[in-house]
Amino acid sequence: MVDLNTTKSKIKMVLIGAGNRGRGVFGRYALDNPHKAEYVAVVEPDDEKRAIFGAEHNIPESRRFKASEDFFRKNGKIADAIIIATLETERLNIILGSIDKQYNILVEKPLGCTMEEVLKIADAASRFKEIFVVCHQMRYVAGYDIIKSLIKSGRFGKIIAMQHSENLSYHHMAHSFVRGLFNNDSMTPMILAKSCHDMDIMRYLIDKRPLRVSSFGNLNYFRKENAPEGAPNYCLQGCHEYKNCPYDVQKIYFNENTDPAYIRQMGIVKNNQELFELLRHNQFGRCVFKCNNNVVDHQVVHIEFEDGITGSFQMAGHNYLERRITKLSLTNGEIYFDTNEGLIQASTFAPANEEIIKPAGMESSHMGGDKAIMDAFVDAICTGEKKHIITPVEMSLDSHLMAFAAEKARLNNLVVDINEFESECRKKI
Ligand SMILES: NC(=O)c1ccc[n+]([C@@H]2O[C@H](COP(=O)([O-])OP(=O)(O)OC[C@H]3O[C@@H](n4cnc5c(N)ncnc54)[C@H](O)[C@@H]3O)[C@@H](O)[C@H]2O)c1
């Protein structure tokens, strides 16, 4: 049994799911901040990933588990916190097991694959006394934090409308949502898998409840009929179009700017030779026009919030630069933020004034949000002070409702009333 009372300047954690996010982000955090946190156990079904994570964090064999059921059954509470970084298909029982053992919890978004699952989790978590954080790390990004303070200052007046867009780079779209893990709504629709962060940041900045939602969007481009004639199923089977195709795997995965997260999702890949061999047959090597994808490649969502505030959101997967652009119109000013420029332009009408603010600390992964949310989680556990937790589960419930309601609106050509939608979903649990 691990002693939990030694010191609270450093916490002990368990990782469930040592994949891209688990090892690459949450594991990295402990390696970079050994004075704040350490892993004492890991649960991961893949033998190679479990062994590598165990070795990187000096976890003894006896605390490396293949299945969470085993981990919960064999152990009492052996750490201060659990980090859950499995796919969303593997969340519900793991969260309920962690609540049962009274662990502080940080769980990846989205909370589940259906609204019913999310409601079950939110209900269980609302009766829970420990810390429960949903990894909506955008709220912790310095730029959005500054915007929140500008709004709170009152100088800009009341929010009237918000325009927000998520511009996915063409290669991120292809990797994650055409070839990759999140390409099919049999798991999650795009609005949940990717844009639940955007629903969440709109809910957070506007700080009013959403009332009604409408949405349009479709899968326009990544379809079989758009494949070049004669293109093989895999790029590396000798596609004659490889020179012209931006999605050719040699351009996307062997580039000095390739996001390491892309490779981590393929498992443990030791070198480019191994990567090349994998891409001959794994899902990421497929022709982008010949995948089992069905999630949208562009979508708009319109939301009416309390107090008559309107929000509009646009996601598109055809962009050179990956960036989010946010613009708030207020009764005495406007606030504009482009994450690629990394600058906030904030103007008031009276006095007529324009300010340019450069937020600091937006360089590391997810614009600094990943480290910031982990810092807040660890500090809250160490100090017992929850005030820096700005992504508690009850606040995330609305963002999930917005995403699921938007998908219902898109699929059924409806305007969806959020309260009615929540009641309908509650009847099913
Ligand atoms: N917050 C963000 O910005 C952000 C970014 C990317 C992904 N995500 C989310 O993070 C989650 C993980 O994504 P990823 O890219 O790391 O995927 P991944 O497939 O690389 O990692 C998931 C890991 O969980 C393991 N696993 C599967 N079933 C398990 C179980 N029952 N118990 C324990 N481990 C299990 C898998 O073997 C795998 O190693 C997803 O829900 C995704 O939506 C969040």
The ligand as an SDF file (V2000), in Angstrom:
LIG
                    3D

 44 48  0  0  0  0  0  0  0  0999 V2000
   -7.8970   17.2570  -24.5860 N   0  0  0  0  0  0  0  0  0  0  0  0
   -7.5180   17.1910  -25.8470 C   0  0  0  0  0  0  0  0  0  0  0  0
   -7.2500   18.2000  -26.4830 O   0  0  0  0  0  0  0  0  0  0  0  0
   -7.4190   15.8750  -26.5380 C   0  0  0  0  0  0  0  0  0  0  0  0
   -6.6000   15.7080  -27.6710 C   0  0  0  0  0  0  0  0  0  0  0  0
   -6.5340   14.4430  -28.2640 C   0  0  0  0  0  0  0  0  0  0  0  0
   -7.2890   13.4010  -27.7560 C   0  0  0  0  0  0  0  0  0  0  0  0
   -8.0880   13.6270  -26.6760 N   0  0  0  0  0  0  0  0  0  0  0  0
   -8.9070   12.5450  -26.1010 C   0  0  0  0  0  0  0  0  0  0  0  0
   -8.0310   11.7080  -25.3630 O   0  0  0  0  0  0  0  0  0  0  0  0
   -8.5070   10.3770  -25.4080 C   0  0  0  0  0  0  0  0  0  0  0  0
   -7.3600    9.4540  -25.8000 C   0  0  0  0  0  0  0  0  0  0  0  0
   -6.9190    9.7660  -27.1110 O   0  0  0  0  0  0  0  0  0  0  0  0
   -5.5000    9.2830  -27.6340 P   0  0  0  0  0  0  0  0  0  0  0  0
   -5.2040   10.0550  -28.8520 O   0  0  0  0  0  0  0  0  0  0  0  0
   -4.5140    9.2880  -26.5170 O   0  0  0  0  0  0  0  0  0  0  0  0
   -5.8310    7.7640  -28.0330 O   0  0  0  0  0  0  0  0  0  0  0  0
   -4.8660    6.5050  -27.9760 P   0  0  0  0  0  0  0  0  0  0  0  0
   -5.5620    5.4050  -28.6800 O   0  0  0  0  0  0  0  0  0  0  0  0
   -3.5000    6.8660  -28.4380 O   0  0  0  0  0  0  0  0  0  0  0  0
   -4.7950    6.1530  -26.4170 O   0  0  0  0  0  0  0  0  0  0  0  0
   -5.7860    5.4530  -25.7330 C   0  0  0  0  0  0  0  0  0  0  0  0
   -5.1030    4.3400  -24.9280 C   0  0  0  0  0  0  0  0  0  0  0  0
   -6.0560    3.7070  -24.0860 O   0  0  0  0  0  0  0  0  0  0  0  0
   -5.7580    2.3220  -24.0770 C   0  0  0  0  0  0  0  0  0  0  0  0
   -6.9540    1.5830  -23.6560 N   0  0  0  0  0  0  0  0  0  0  0  0
   -7.9660    1.0920  -24.4110 C   0  0  0  0  0  0  0  0  0  0  0  0
   -8.8860    0.4850  -23.6160 N   0  0  0  0  0  0  0  0  0  0  0  0
   -8.4360    0.6210  -22.3420 C   0  0  0  0  0  0  0  0  0  0  0  0
   -8.9580    0.2200  -21.0850 C   0  0  0  0  0  0  0  0  0  0  0  0
  -10.1120   -0.4320  -20.9650 N   0  0  0  0  0  0  0  0  0  0  0  0
   -8.2380    0.5270  -19.9650 N   0  0  0  0  0  0  0  0  0  0  0  0
   -7.0680    1.1690  -20.0580 C   0  0  0  0  0  0  0  0  0  0  0  0
   -6.5310    1.5830  -21.2430 N   0  0  0  0  0  0  0  0  0  0  0  0
   -7.2180    1.3180  -22.3590 C   0  0  0  0  0  0  0  0  0  0  0  0
   -5.3440    2.0350  -25.5140 C   0  0  0  0  0  0  0  0  0  0  0  0
   -4.6080    0.8060  -25.6240 O   0  0  0  0  0  0  0  0  0  0  0  0
   -4.5080    3.2510  -25.8150 C   0  0  0  0  0  0  0  0  0  0  0  0
   -3.1460    3.0660  -25.4690 O   0  0  0  0  0  0  0  0  0  0  0  0
   -9.6720   10.3710  -26.4060 C   0  0  0  0  0  0  0  0  0  0  0  0
  -10.8720   10.3580  -25.6750 O   0  0  0  0  0  0  0  0  0  0  0  0
   -9.5570   11.6760  -27.1240 C   0  0  0  0  0  0  0  0  0  0  0  0
  -10.8120   12.2200  -27.5160 O   0  0  0  0  0  0  0  0  0  0  0  0
   -8.1510   14.8080  -26.0690 C   0  0  0  0  0  0  0  0  0  0  0  0
  1  2  1  0
  2  3  2  0
  2  4  1  0
  4  5  1  0
  4 44  2  0
  5  6  2  0
  6  7  1  0
  7  8  2  0
  8  9  1  0
  8 44  1  0
  9 10  1  0
  9 42  1  0
 10 11  1  0
 11 12  1  0
 11 40  1  0
 12 13  1  0
 13 14  1  0
 14 15  2  0
 14 16  1  0
 14 17  1  0
 17 18  1  0
 18 19  2  0
 18 20  1  0
 18 21  1  0
 21 22  1  0
 22 23  1  0
 23 24  1  0
 23 38  1  0
 24 25  1  0
 25 26  1  0
 25 36  1  0
 26 27  1  0
 26 35  1  0
 27 28  2  0
 28 29  1  0
 29 30  1  0
 29 35  2  0
 30 31  1  0
 30 32  2  0
 32 33  1  0
 33 34  2  0
 34 35  1  0
 36 37  1  0
 36 38  1  0
 38 39  1  0
 40 41  1  0
 40 42  1  0
 42 43  1  0
M  CHG  2   8   1  16  -1
M  END
$$$$
